[in-house]
Amino acid sequence: MYTVCFLPDGLEIRTTGSDDFLSIARAAGILLDAGCAGQGTCRRCRLQGLSGTISDADGHCRVLDGAVDFLACLHHPRSDVTVTIPERTRVGEIAALPDSLLLKLSPEPPLAHQRIAVDCRPPTQDDNLDDLTRLRRDGGSVLPADLDFAPSTLAELPGVARGASWKIDVHCLSIGSRSLAVATNPAAERVPAYGWAVDIGTTTIAVALVDLGSGDVLATGVGLNPQLSWGADVISRIVAAEIPGNLERMSLAVREFICTMQQALLRRANVQRGWVLSAAVAGNTTMMHLFHGVPPGYIRRAPYVPAFTSYPVVDSALSGMCCHPGAPLFTCPAVSSYVGGDITAGAVACGLDEAEEPALLLDLGTNGEVVLSGKEWALCASTSAGPCFEGGGISCGMRAEHGAISSVGWDEPHQRLVCTTIGQAKARGVCGSGLISSVGALFTASGIDRSGKLNAGFPRVRRGEDELEYVLLEASETALDHDLVLRQSDISTFIHSKAAVYAGIETLLRQVGIPWEAVGRVIFAGGFGAAIDVDAAVAVGLLPKTDGKQVTSVGNASLAGARLYLVSAAGRQRIDRFGASLTPIELSAVPEFMDAFGAAAFLPHTEVR
């Protein structure tokens, strides 16, 4: 047995050496960034070895006698080992939440929460009904006829009723065709009521604390999904979840992380845990399976059938939420294996279910979803865009964090790109919006041809180890110890991703027989959409020419949809109805999709209409 010491945490874990460092760290509750699910290709799970002996995948041993970097997923301990975990290697750190325009909109009435005052007659020898029957009788004129009581509400009723001299406030929530009494308290206290809206994304998790009486958002937080330690994309997560014990670990990791975020928001807003009376979660179908602890394996196997698209209302506390014991948890309904509740809820939050003219919603994150909605129809599809819009699969790619190049301009006198980074920090990589901006600017300046090939004679283009590359920034201009370059293979990866999105749009348009010109609104959702340069998106062929269309970025539409599902009874009905009306299109089964994809695999694309 060996002892592995993780610094700066100071955690010591005993191991036989059969597990790699990534697995050992997970067992210790330390989540390392492993976008490739431990295959050694993303190179994000770097540790600094201080002492001890390790072996690589081929069994070659190495003695650590200083700050030696190695990949956690490809190495095993062969003695007692001490390592340091760099901050950039961890996942789950809280970051700034981009503003969502949708979170500022007032939800439509009627709201799901009601606070109802009931003045009961105290029991006597002649009137000795039980407390619950008494409350129903004396509140019969104001309480909903279909009202059920949560067990925790019944448990607190005797004390509250007598302590309040039988003048009671009852907190009721609409749940489908019935109402649920979640909490009681003395009418004189007028205890406030709050709820959680949660978006569980493949990469990030966002949480909002919402006033159930008004729908106002009091506080928000966002962090990296701790399941990144099991892979960057949904397929990697599904594969990881099939390993015995992993599904429980992955579910627990995300639940504990959400609870930690919620505790921080409660402290920030000075709100008591018991005042939180309900919660709603939205996410793609795989994330919802993993959150609820349901095996997702058949999502990736033909005919691609999930275990559920509509999950029953359950107790929030059982799912690890920081809330009142009787608080119900709602799950926004999905459509199919690859179009989840984040899309149905987000589309309704954007008003696509009530659009008078065709509208298009694009949510391009780790996955790429497209919704095309008209007055009497709605289609949706998941494109095979891959993770490049969040920096995945790109040699210089990174998520939209401090130091990520998010946009570029062209410096004509010096014949080079001028890069802008998030937080004005020294560059560490390129995020999705920066990738679009860079390829668009280079194409416009003739540094890249229509097939996506770098021009060997263009300024700052050079021959790398095995391919051409463009020098975005020299080492002295970065936070790295080497030049920051955009490789030919990166551009090819990007073109395939943008072609998949463009072809997905084209295919949905063809399904309903309308031209691009008929689309009145184009809506970008998500963090990537909030930062996108529309002109650059058109230049590279991610979008057709907009022709003056109303193109908007709304931020986190999924979180806004979860808030709508939480607070508005009418909004919840709209989301359920829209989810049921959406027709999913399996793009791989549509012959026109591959034609459109081939035509779009150029800059900007070839005309396919």
C-alpha positions in Angstrom: 0.0 0.0 0.0 1.1 3.5 -0.8 0.1 6.9 0.5 -0.6 9.7 -1.9 -0.6 13.2 -0.4 -2.5 15.9 -2.3 -1.3 19.5 -1.6 -2.4 22.2 -0.8 -5.4 20.2 0.5 -3.3 18.1 2.8 -5.4 15.0 2.0 -3.6 11.6 2.3 -5.1 8.6 0.5 -4.0 5.0 0.9 -3.9 3.0 -2.4 -2.6 -0.2 -3.8 -1.3 1.6 -6.9 -3.8 -0.1 -9.2 -5.7 3.2 -9.7 -4.3 6.2 -11.6 -4.0 9.6 -9.9 -7.2 10.9 -11.5 -9.2 8.0 -9.9 -7.4 8.4 -6.6 -8.2 12.1 -6.5 -11.9 11.4 -7.3 -12.0 9.0 -4.4 -10.7 11.7 -2.1 -13.4 14.1 -3.3 -10.9 16.2 -5.3 -12.3 16.8 -8.9 -9.7 17.3 -11.5 -10.4 18.7 -15.0 -10.4 15.7 -17.4 -12.2 16.7 -20.5 -11.2 13.6 -22.4 -12.5 11.3 -19.6 -9.0 10.1 -18.7 -7.7 9.2 -22.2 -4.7 11.5 -21.9 -5.6 13.7 -24.9 -6.9 16.9 -23.3 -3.8 17.3 -21.1 -5.8 19.2 -18.5 -5.3 17.0 -15.4 -1.7 18.0 -14.8 -0.3 17.5 -11.3 3.1 18.7 -10.0 5.0 15.8 -8.5 7.2 16.7 -5.5 8.4 13.4 -4.3 8.0 9.7 -4.8 8.0 7.3 -7.8 5.3 7.1 -10.5 4.8 4.9 -13.5 3.2 5.7 -16.9 0.8 3.7 -19.0 3.7 1.6 -20.4 5.0 0.8 -16.9 8.0 3.1 -17.1 8.9 4.4 -13.7 10.0 7.9 -12.9 11.4 9.4 -9.7 9.9 12.8 -8.7 12.6 14.9 -7.2 11.0 18.4 -7.7 8.1 20.2 -9.3 7.7 17.7 -12.2 4.5 18.0 -14.2 2.6 14.8 -15.2 -0.9 13.8 -16.3 -3.0 12.3 -13.5 -5.0 10.0 -15.8 -1.9 8.3 -17.3 0.2 7.7 -14.2 0.1 5.4 -11.1 1.9 5.7 -7.8 4.8 3.2 -7.2 5.7 4.5 -3.8 4.5 7.1 -1.3 3.9 10.2 -3.4 3.4 13.9 -2.7 1.8 16.1 -5.4 0.5 19.6 -5.7 -2.7 20.4 -7.6 -2.5 23.6 -9.6 -5.6 25.8 -9.5 -6.0 25.5 -13.3 -6.4 21.7 -12.9 -9.4 21.8 -10.6 -13.0 22.0 -11.6 -16.0 23.5 -9.9 -14.7 26.9 -8.9 -17.3 29.7 -8.8 -17.0 32.1 -11.7 -19.0 35.3 -12.7 -22.4 34.6 -14.1 -23.1 36.4 -17.4 -26.2 38.6 -17.2 -29.3 37.0 -18.7 -31.8 39.4 -20.1 -34.5 36.9 -19.6 -34.0 36.8 -15.8 -35.0 40.4 -15.6 -38.4 39.8 -17.2 -41.5 39.5 -15.0 -43.0 36.1 -15.1 -46.6 35.9 -16.2 -49.4 35.3 -13.6 -50.8 33.3 -12.0 -47.8 32.5 -9.9 -47.4 29.0 -8.6 -47.0 30.1 -5.0 -49.9 31.4 -2.8 -49.7 32.5 0.8 -53.2 31.9 2.3 -54.2 33.2 5.7 -56.5 30.9 7.7 -58.3 31.9 10.9 -59.2 28.7 12.7 -61.4 28.1 15.7 -59.4 26.6 18.6 -60.4 23.0 19.5 -62.7 22.4 22.5 -64.3 19.4 24.1 -67.3 19.8 21.9 -65.2 20.6 18.8 -62.3 18.2 18.9 -61.6 17.6 15.2 -58.0 16.8 14.4 -55.7 19.7 13.4 -55.7 18.9 9.7 -59.4 18.5 9.4 -59.9 21.7 11.4 -57.6 23.6 9.1 -59.4 22.3 6.0 -62.8 23.1 7.5 -62.1 26.6 8.6 -60.0 27.4 5.6 -62.6 25.9 3.2 -63.5 29.2 1.7 -59.9 30.2 0.9 -57.9 27.0 0.6 -57.8 25.1 -2.7 -60.2 22.2 -2.7 -57.5 19.9 -4.1 -55.0 20.8 -1.5 -52.6 18.1 -0.3 -50.2 18.5 2.7 -46.5 17.6 2.6 -45.5 15.3 5.5 -43.2 18.0 6.9 -46.1 20.5 6.9 -48.2 18.1 8.9 -45.3 17.6 11.3 -45.0 21.3 12.0 -48.8 22.1 12.0 -49.6 21.3 15.7 -46.8 23.6 17.1 -47.4 26.4 14.6 -51.2 26.4 15.1 -51.1 26.5 18.9 -48.2 28.9 19.0 -50.1 31.3 16.7 -53.4 31.0 18.5 -54.8 29.2 15.4 -54.1 32.1 13.0 -52.0 30.4 10.4 -50.4 31.3 7.0 -50.4 28.3 4.7 -47.8 28.3 1.8 -49.4 26.5 -1.2 -47.8 25.5 -4.5 -49.5 24.6 -7.8 -48.5 21.1 -9.0 -50.2 20.1 -12.1 -53.9 19.6 -11.3 -53.5 19.8 -7.6 -52.0 22.1 -4.9 -49.5 21.2 -2.2 -49.2 22.8 1.2 -45.5 23.1 1.7 -45.2 25.0 5.0 -47.2 26.7 7.7 -46.2 29.6 10.0 -47.9 32.1 12.3 -49.8 34.7 10.2 -48.2 37.5 12.2 -44.7 36.5 11.0 -45.4 36.7 7.2 -42.4 34.5 6.5 -41.1 35.0 2.9 -41.0 32.2 0.3 -38.2 31.5 -2.1 -37.3 28.9 -4.6 -34.3 27.6 -6.6 -33.9 27.7 -10.3 -31.1 25.4 -11.4 -29.5 24.9 -14.9 -27.3 21.8 -15.0 -25.2 22.2 -18.1 -22.6 19.8 -19.3 -19.9 22.3 -18.6 -21.4 24.8 -16.1 -24.0 24.8 -13.4 -26.0 27.9 -12.7 -28.2 28.6 -9.7 -30.7 31.4 -9.0 -32.4 32.2 -5.7 -35.9 33.4 -6.7 -38.6 35.2 -4.7 -41.7 33.1 -5.2 -44.0 36.0 -4.5 -42.7 38.2 -7.3 -40.5 36.0 -9.5 -37.6 38.4 -8.8 -34.1 36.9 -8.8 -32.2 37.8 -5.6 -28.9 36.1 -6.2 -27.2 34.0 -8.8 -24.1 31.8 -9.0 -22.3 29.7 -11.6 -19.5 27.1 -11.5 -17.9 24.4 -13.5 -19.8 21.1 -13.4 -17.7 18.7 -11.2 -18.6 15.9 -13.6 -16.0 17.4 -16.0 -13.7 15.0 -14.1 -15.5 12.2 -15.9 -15.3 13.8 -19.4 -16.1 17.0 -21.3 -19.1 15.8 -23.3 -22.2 13.8 -22.7 -21.0 10.6 -24.5 -17.9 10.5 -22.2 -20.1 10.9 -19.2 -22.5 8.2 -20.3 -19.6 5.8 -20.8 -18.1 6.7 -17.4 -21.5 6.2 -15.7 -21.6 2.6 -16.9 -18.5 1.7 -14.8 -19.8 0.2 -11.5 -20.1 2.8 -8.8 -19.6 5.8 -11.0 -23.2 6.7 -11.5 -23.7 7.2 -7.8 -20.4 9.2 -7.5 -21.3 11.4 -10.5 -24.8 12.1 -9.1 -23.5 12.9 -5.7 -20.8 15.2 -7.0 -23.2 17.4 -8.9 -25.7 17.4 -6.0 -23.1 18.3 -3.4 -21.8 21.1 -5.7 -25.3 22.5 -6.2 -25.9 22.5 -2.4 -22.6 24.3 -1.8 -23.5 27.0 -4.3 -27.0 27.3 -2.7 -25.5 27.7 0.8 -23.3 30.5 -0.5 -26.3 32.2 -2.1 -28.4 31.9 1.1 -25.7 33.6 3.1 -25.3 36.3 0.5 -29.0 37.1 0.4 -29.5 36.6 4.2 -32.2 33.9 3.6 -32.9 31.0 5.8 -32.9 27.5 4.4 -36.4 26.8 5.6 -37.8 29.7 3.6 -37.0 27.9 0.3 -40.2 26.1 -0.6 -39.6 24.7 -4.1 -37.0 24.1 -6.8 -36.9 23.5 -10.6 -34.0 22.1 -12.6 -33.3 22.2 -16.3 -30.6 20.4 -18.3 -29.9 18.2 -21.3 -31.3 14.7 -21.1 -28.0 13.1 -20.0 -27.4 15.6 -17.3 -30.9 15.0 -15.9 -30.3 11.2 -15.9 -27.0 11.7 -14.0 -28.5 14.2 -11.6 -31.4 11.9 -10.7 -29.2 8.8 -10.6 -30.9 7.1 -13.5 -28.6 5.0 -15.8 -28.2 6.9 -19.1 -26.6 4.1 -21.1 -29.3 3.7 -23.8 -29.2 7.3 -24.8 -26.1 6.5 -26.8 -27.3 3.2 -28.3 -29.6 2.9 -31.2 -32.5 3.6 -31.2 -31.3 6.2 -28.7 -34.1 5.9 -26.1 -33.8 7.7 -22.7 -35.2 6.3 -19.5 -37.5 9.3 -19.2 -38.3 12.6 -20.8 -40.7 13.7 -18.0 -39.5 13.2 -14.5 -42.0 13.1 -11.6 -42.1 15.8 -8.9 -40.0 14.6 -6.0 -38.9 16.1 -2.6 -36.1 18.6 -3.2 -34.3 17.6 0.0 -34.0 14.0 -1.3 -32.0 15.5 -4.2 -29.6 17.4 -1.9 -31.2 20.8 -2.3 -30.9 23.4 0.5 -34.6 24.0 1.2 -37.6 23.3 3.4 -38.0 19.5 4.0 -41.3 19.4 2.0 -40.2 21.5 -0.9 -41.1 19.9 -4.3 -38.5 19.6 -7.1 -39.7 20.1 -10.7 -37.7 18.8 -13.7 -38.3 20.6 -17.0 -39.4 18.1 -19.6 -37.1 16.9 -22.3 -38.0 15.9 -25.9 -35.6 13.2 -26.8 -32.2 11.8 -26.0 -30.3 14.8 -27.3 -32.9 17.6 -26.9 -33.4 18.2 -23.2 -35.4 20.3 -20.8 -32.9 23.1 -21.0 -34.0 23.6 -24.6 -37.8 23.3 -24.0 -37.6 25.6 -21.0 -35.2 28.0 -22.7 -37.2 28.2 -25.9 -40.4 29.1 -24.0 -38.5 31.7 -21.9 -37.5 33.2 -25.3 -41.1 33.2 -26.4 -40.7 30.8 -29.3 -44.0 29.0 -28.4 -45.9 32.3 -29.0 -43.9 33.5 -32.1 -46.1 35.0 -34.8 -43.4 34.4 -37.4 -40.7 31.7 -37.7 -37.9 32.1 -35.1 -34.7 30.2 -34.6 -33.0 29.4 -31.3 -29.4 28.3 -31.2 -27.7 27.0 -28.1 -24.1 26.2 -28.9 -22.2 24.9 -26.0 -20.7 21.5 -25.4 -23.6 20.3 -27.6 -25.3 22.2 -30.4 -29.1 22.4 -30.3 -31.3 24.1 -32.8 -35.0 25.0 -32.4 -37.1 26.3 -35.4 -40.6 27.4 -34.4 -43.5 28.8 -36.4 -47.1 29.7 -35.4 -48.4 26.2 -35.7 -45.3 24.0 -35.7 -41.9 23.5 -33.9 -38.9 21.4 -34.8 -35.7 20.7 -32.9 -32.5 18.9 -33.6 -29.1 18.3 -31.9 -26.2 18.9 -34.2 -22.9 17.0 -34.1 -21.0 20.2 -33.5 -18.7 18.7 -30.9 -17.2 20.8 -28.0 -15.1 23.3 -30.0 -17.4 26.2 -29.2 -16.3 25.8 -25.6 -12.7 25.3 -26.5 -12.7 21.5 -26.7 -10.8 19.6 -29.3 -8.8 22.8 -30.2 -5.0 22.7 -29.4 -5.1 26.2 -28.0 -8.8 26.0 -26.8 -10.1 26.7 -23.4 -13.3 27.6 -21.7 -14.5 31.2 -21.4 -12.4 32.0 -18.4 -9.9 34.8 -17.5 -7.1 34.8 -20.0 -9.2 33.4 -22.9 -9.0 35.2 -26.2 -12.7 36.2 -26.7 -12.4 38.4 -29.8 -9.9 39.7 -32.3 -9.5 42.7 -34.6 -7.3 43.2 -37.6 -4.3 45.5 -37.4 -3.7 46.5 -41.0 -0.4 48.4 -40.6 1.2 45.5 -38.8 -0.7 42.8 -40.7 -1.7 40.8 -37.7 -4.6 40.0 -35.4 -5.0 42.0 -32.2 -6.4 39.9 -29.4 -8.8 40.8 -26.6 -9.0 38.5 -23.5 -11.6 38.0 -20.8 -10.7 40.1 -17.8 -7.9 41.7 -19.8 -5.6 39.0 -18.4 -2.6 37.7 -20.3 -3.7 35.1 -22.8 -3.8 31.4 -21.9 -5.9 30.1 -24.8 -8.8 30.8 -27.1 -12.5 30.3 -26.2 -15.4 29.7 -28.7 -16.2 33.3 -29.5 -12.5 34.0 -30.0 -12.2 31.1 -32.3 -15.0 32.3 -34.5 -13.6 35.8 -34.5 -10.0 34.6 -35.3 -11.1 32.4 -38.2 -13.4 35.1 -39.5 -10.7 37.8 -39.4 -8.1 35.6 -41.0 -10.5 34.5 -43.8 -11.4 38.1 -44.5 -7.7 39.1 -44.6 -7.0 36.2 -47.0 -4.9 34.3 -44.4 -7.2 31.4 -44.9 -8.7 30.2 -48.2 -12.3 29.0 -48.8 -11.3 25.4 -48.1 -10.0 26.5 -44.7 -6.3 26.1 -45.6 -3.8 28.5 -44.1 -1.9 30.6 -46.6 1.7 29.6 -46.2 2.9 33.1 -47.4 0.7 35.1 -45.0 2.3 37.1 -42.2 2.8 35.1 -39.0 1.9 31.8 -40.7 4.7 29.3 -40.2 5.5 25.6 -40.4 5.0 23.9 -37.0 6.0 20.4 -36.1 3.8 18.7 -38.6 1.4 21.4 -40.0 1.0 25.1 -40.7 0.1 27.3 -37.8 -0.8 31.0 -37.3 1.0 32.8 -34.4 -1.8 34.5 -32.5 0.6 35.8 -29.8 4.3 35.2 -29.0 5.3 33.7 -25.7 6.2 37.0 -24.2 2.7 38.3 -24.8 1.0 35.3 -23.1 0.8 33.7 -19.7 2.4 30.6 -21.2 6.0 29.5 -21.8 5.4 29.2 -25.5 3.8 30.9 -28.5 0.0 30.7 -28.7 -0.8 29.4 -32.1 -3.9 28.4 -34.2 -3.1 25.2 -36.1 -4.4 24.0 -39.4 -6.1 21.1 -37.7 -7.8 23.5 -35.3 -9.3 25.4 -38.2 -10.4 22.1 -39.8 -12.1 21.1 -36.6 -13.9 24.4 -36.3 -15.1 24.2 -39.9 -16.6 20.8 -39.3 -18.4 22.1 -36.2 -19.8 25.2 -37.8 -20.8 23.2 -40.9 -22.8 20.8 -38.7 -24.7 23.8 -37.2 -25.3 25.4 -40.5 -26.4 22.2 -42.0 -28.8 21.6 -39.1 -30.4 25.0 -39.7 -30.7 24.2 -43.4 -32.2 20.8 -42.7 -34.9 22.1 -40.4 -35.8 24.9 -42.9 -36.2 22.3 -45.6 -38.4 20.1 -43.3 -41.0 22.9 -43.2 -40.4 24.2 -46.7 -39.5 27.8 -45.8 -36.5 29.9 -46.9 -34.0 31.4 -44.6 -35.5 34.8 -45.5 -38.7 33.8 -43.8 -37.0 33.6 -40.3 -37.8 36.7 -38.4 -35.7 36.3 -35.3 -32.4 34.5 -34.5 -31.7 34.0 -30.8 -28.4 32.8 -29.4 -28.6 31.3 -25.9 -25.9 30.3 -23.4 -22.6 31.8 -22.4 -21.2 31.3 -25.9 -24.1 33.0 -27.5 -23.7 36.0 -25.2 -20.2 36.7 -26.5 -20.6 35.8 -30.2 -19.8 38.4 -32.9 -22.6 38.1 -35.4 -20.6 39.5 -38.3 -17.9 37.0 -37.6 -20.5 34.2 -37.4 -21.8 35.2 -40.9 -18.3 35.6 -42.3 -17.4 32.0 -41.4 -20.7 30.6 -42.5 -22.1 29.6 -39.0 -25.1 31.7 -40.0 -26.5 32.6 -43.4 -26.4 36.3 -44.2 -28.8 37.9 -41.7 -30.3 40.5 -44.1 -31.2 42.7 -41.3 -32.8 40.0 -39.1 -33.2 40.6 -35.5 -30.3 38.7 -34.0 -30.2 38.7 -30.2 -28.1 37.1 -27.4 -30.1 36.3 -24.3 -27.6 34.6 -22.0 -28.6 31.6 -20.0 -32.1 30.8 -21.5 -32.2 27.5 -19.7 -31.9 29.1 -16.2 -34.5 31.6 -17.2 -36.8 28.7 -18.3 -36.2 26.9 -15.0 -37.2 30.1 -13.2 -40.4 30.3 -15.3 -41.2 26.7 -14.5 -40.6 27.4 -10.8 -42.7 30.5 -10.3 -45.4 30.6 -12.9 -48.2 28.1 -13.1 -49.0 29.4 -16.6 -45.4 29.3 -17.6 -45.1 25.7 -16.5 -48.1 24.7 -18.6 -46.5 26.5 -21.6 -43.2 24.6 -21.2 -45.0 21.3 -20.8 -47.2 22.0 -23.8 -44.3 23.2 -26.0 -42.1 20.2 -25.1 -45.0 17.9 -26.1 -45.4 19.8 -29.4 -41.8 19.8 -30.4 -40.9 17.4 -33.2 -37.3 16.1 -32.9 -35.5 15.6 -36.2 -32.8 12.9 -36.2 -30.4 14.7 -38.6 -28.4 11.5 -39.4 -31.5 10.0 -40.8 -32.2 12.9 -43.2 -30.3 12.5 -46.5 -30.4 16.2 -47.1 -28.4 16.8 -44.0 -25.2 15.3 -45.3 -25.6 17.2 -48.6 -25.9 20.4 -46.6 -23.0 19.5 -44.3 -20.7 18.9 -47.3 -21.7 22.2 -48.9 -21.1 24.0 -45.6 -17.6 22.6 -45.0 -16.1 25.7 -46.7 -15.7 29.4 -45.7 -18.3 30.7 -45.6 -20.1 27.8 -47.4 -21.4 27.1 -50.9 -24.9 28.0 -51.8 -27.2 25.0 -51.4 -30.5 26.7 -52.2 
